[in-house]
Amino acid sequence: MAKKIFETVNLHNLTMKNRLIRSATWEGIADFDGSISDEAYEIYRELAHGGVGAVIVGFTDVSQDDYYIHGMMRLSRDELIPQYKKLTDIIHAEDCPVIIQLAMGAYYRKLPNGLVEQAEPDNMTLDEIHHVIGMFIQSAIRAEKAGFDGVQIHAAHFFFLSRFISPRANHRNDDYGGNTLNRSRILIEILKGIKSNCPSLHVTVKINSSDFMRGGLNESESLEICRLLAGNGIDSIEVSGNGTSVQGIVAGVNEAYFFDFAAKLAESVEVPVMLVGGLRSLKTMQTILNTTKIELLSLSRPLLREPDFPKKLQAGTATESLCVSCNACYGSHAHRCIYR
């Protein structure tokens, strides 16, 4: 049976009114302690009202001591739960499920002299690795308490988990390095811990199709990691890659730049695959759904330009996004589209 963009989709622990997802997008406007700003509440209210099938809340740090990028939201303390409950209530009021992206930019350790240093996979102790795993699990528990429908493990874009699973950055020779299985062990243990402690959540992952750098994660190894995650209970997989947000995307010409990998992955796993990156037209999105096993489509920049793009597509008042892929949004406050 042909898949339609605008039809109900039932996933594990998640029901969506259509196949469009707002891909996690970092706004950079949270307070220093990770508190949510009033502006962020309004951004997410507008996104949920725009008709998307589900919202993935942007980069949310599991650590209180990670300042890899500024303005990160956090779920690193119980005291923050009420703020995130307010956020989920806002989004749920628009009949929209919400997933939060759990991430870590880098792991920082405190030195005896009081200074702080960034630790990389090669020089982390086993206790530090287990501490990171625990932080992801504890943040997922907080997410469940805050009313989120799911969590996304951020293992893409060469942030901490992405570096850990990459042969470019991880040269360990113990249980957490040396081969694909061992490098991905941290993801599997995070996944199992979340599943065990938060059975009501939909657990997804964002992963690079490739690191696109010499010695980095390639497509073959990424496929192997995705199959390992699928075999250990992941509920869906979002395909991305380093070098995201390609400029100069033209509808019907060069859309969907991670398509080939996503289509291949969808053939090799039994969990829903989510494609992000350069989707701009109704025709391309519908073709992808009906010529592959890809189940879900993620949008980021088009929703910065038109938060109500899904409603326009469904109503037939638009067939292509107004986004021109200029990337000026990434230099603007809160990553706002400069043309709005």
N, C-alpha and C positions, 0 to 999 in steps of 0.2 A: 504494500500500500504506500502510495506517495506521501512523503512527509510535507506538512505545511508549516510555515512560520507561525501562523496564528491559529494554534490549536493547543489544547491542554497537554502538558507533558508531565508524566508521573515518573519521578526518579526515586531512589532510595531516600526516605525521610524528606522529600521535597516535591511539591507540586507547583508547577508554573503554568501561567495562563498562555504563554507563548514560548518560543524557542530563543528569544533574544535576552541576553544577559549584559548587564553593565559590568564591564571588566574593571577590576580594581585600578583606581587611578589616584595617585598621591596628590593631595591638595597642599600639603605643607603649611597648614594654618592652625595646627593644634598648639596648645600651650606647652611650655617647657616640660611639665610633668605628664604630658599626654592627654590632658583634659580636652574635651571637645568644645569648640567655639560655637557661638550662636550662628555664625556664618555657615559653618559646616552642617548644622542641622537644616538650614534652609536649602543648601545645595542638595542634600539627600531627599528632602521633601519634594523638591522639583523633579529630581530624577525618578523617584517612585511614581509621581503623578504623571510622568511622561509616557507610561504604558509599557515599560520594559517588563519582561517576565520575571526577572530576579535582579537584585542589586548585590554586587560584591563590594563591600566597603574597602577603601584603599588601605595601603600599607599600614598595618597596626603592629607595633613592636611588642614582643613578648618580654622584653627586658627593660628595666628601669634605668640601666646604666649604658644603654646604646644610644649614641648621638651621631651615628654615621651620616644621617641626613637630618636637616632641621624640620621642625614642625610635624613630627610624627605623632599620630595617635598611639595610644598604648593600652594594653590590657594586662599590665604588669602588677597591678595592685587591686585588692578587693574594693578599696575605696572608690575606684573608678567605675564600678559596675552600675550604679544608678544613672550615670551619664549615658552609658551605652544602652541601658534599658529605655531611656528617653528616645534614643536614636532608633531602636528597633520598633518602638511604639509608633513613631512618626512614619516609618516606612510601611509597617503593617497596616496602618490606617488607610493606605492606598491600595490595599489588596495585593501587596507585593512581598514575597519572601526575601530574606536578607541573609547573606553570608558575609563573614568578616575574614579578611586576609590576614593571617598570622605570619609575622615575618621577623627577621633580624638582619640588620644591616651588617653588623660585625659583632664579634664577641670581645669584650674588654675585660681585662683582669687588673686588679689593684696590686701594685708592687709594695714591698716592705717600706719603701721610702715615702709612701703616700701618693705617688704618681700612678697614672693609669696607662696601660699599653694595649694595643690591639693584638689579639692572638689569632693566628692563622691555623688551619687544620693540622699542619705538620707539627706545631709545637704545643698543641693543647694536650693536657693530661686527660686520662680516662674520666676522672672526677669532673673535669670541666665539660667534657662531652655529655656526660650523664646529666649535668646541671642544665645544659642547654635543652636536652630532651625534656627534662622536667618542666622547664619554663614554658615550652610549647604546650605541654599537656595541661598545666595549670591555667594558662591563658584560655585554652579551649573550655575548661570547666567554667571559667568566668564568663565566657561567651554564651554558654548554655544558660547560665543563671541570668544573663542580661536579655535573654529572649531571642538570640540569633537562631536561625534555622540551620545554619551550617558554618563550617570554617574552611578556609583554603590555606593549605600549607604552601608558603611561597618559596619555591625551590628554583627560581628563574632569575635572570638578569644579573647574575654574578654577585648577588647579595650572599649572605653567609652560607645558607644551605646550598645554594647553587655552586659556590666555590668548593664546599665540602665534597660534593659528589663529582666534581670535575677533576680529571687527571692532571689538568694544568696546575691546580692549586694543592691537591691532596696527594702527597707522596708517602703516606704512612705505610708501615709494614705490619700492622697489627689487625685486629678484627674490624677496624674502621678505615682500612685502606689496603692498597695493593691490587685490588681487582674490583670489578663492577659491583659485585654482591656486597663486598665489604664497604665500599664507599657509599653505597645506598642504604646501608644498615641503619644509619641515623634517621633516614626518612621512614623506614619500616617501623622502627621502634617508636617514633613520634606517632605514626598512624595507629599502631596497635594500642598505644597508651590512650589516645583520644577515643578510639572505638570502645575500649574497655570502660573508660570513665564517663563517656558522654554518648550513650547508645542512641539518643534521639537526634543527634546531629547528622547532617549530610557532610561528609568529609571529602573535599576535593583537593587537587594539587595543581599548582602552576609550575611548568617545567620547560626548560629550553629544549627546543628541537635540536639545537646545536649551539655551542658557545661561539662559533664562527671565529675561532682563533687557533693558532698552531698549538697542538698538544692539548686542546680542550675537549670537552664532551662533544662527541659527534653523533650523527643521527642513529647509527647502529647501536651505540651504547645507550643513548636516550631511549630507544625502543626497548632495550633490555630492561632498563630501570622501570619503565612504565609497565612492562609485563610483570615485574616483581611486585610493584605496587598493586596492580590489578589482582594478582594472586593472593595478596594480603588484605584485600577488602576495601581498597579505595573506591569511592562511589562515582567519581568522574575525574577527568583529566583535562586541564586547559593547556593547549599547546602554544608556546611562545618561543622566544629566542633572544640572544643578545643582539644589540643593534635594533631595538624595537622602534616603533613610530617612524617608519620610512616616509620620507617626504615625496611629494609629487605623485601621489596616488590619484589616478583618474578612473572614474567609474567605467567598468567594462573593458579596461585596458590592462591594468596591472594590479588589480585587487588581490587580497588574500595571499600575502606573501609567505605564509606558513602552511599553505594548503596541501602541498604534496606530502609533507610529513604527517600532517593530521589525517589525511585520507589513508595513508599507509598504516598509521597507528590504529585507526578505527577498524581496520580489517583484522588486526592482530590481537585485540583485547575485547573482552565482553562487557566493558563498562562504557558509559557515554563519553564521547570525546567532544570537547569544546574548542572551536577555532576562533582565535583573535588575530587582528592585524590586517588593516587595509580593507575592511569590508565597507563598501560604499553604496551598493545598489541592490534593490529588491531582486532584480533578475539574477545577479551573481549569487546572492544568498540562497535563493530558491533552487538554482542549479546545483549548488554545493550539496544542499540537503537531499536532492533527488538523484544525484549521480554517485553518492558515496554513503558510507555508514556514519558520517559525522552527524551528531544529534543536535548540537547547540552552537549558537553563534554569539560571540562576544564583541561588544562595541565600547570604545573609549572616546577617541577624539570626536566622532560624529555626535556623541551625546554632550560633549562640551559645547559644540556649536548649536545643537538642537536637542535639548533634553526630552522634547516631545516627538522626536523622530519616529519611535515605534508607533505612536498614535497616528502620525501622518501616513506612515506606510499602510497601516491597517485601514485607515479611512480612504485611501486612494488619492490623497491630496499631495503626495510626494512619492517618487520612485527612486530618487537618488539623494544622498546626503549633500548638504551645502558645504560640508567641510572640504577645504582645499589642501589639507595636509601640509600647511606651512610651518607647523610646529611652533608658531609664535606663542601658543598657549603655555608652553613650558617655561617661558620667560615672564609670564604674567602672574599677578597675584592670584593665588588659589587655583592656578592653571585655568583661568577663565579664557574663553575664546575671545580674541580681540575684536572680532567682527560682530559680536552680539551687542 
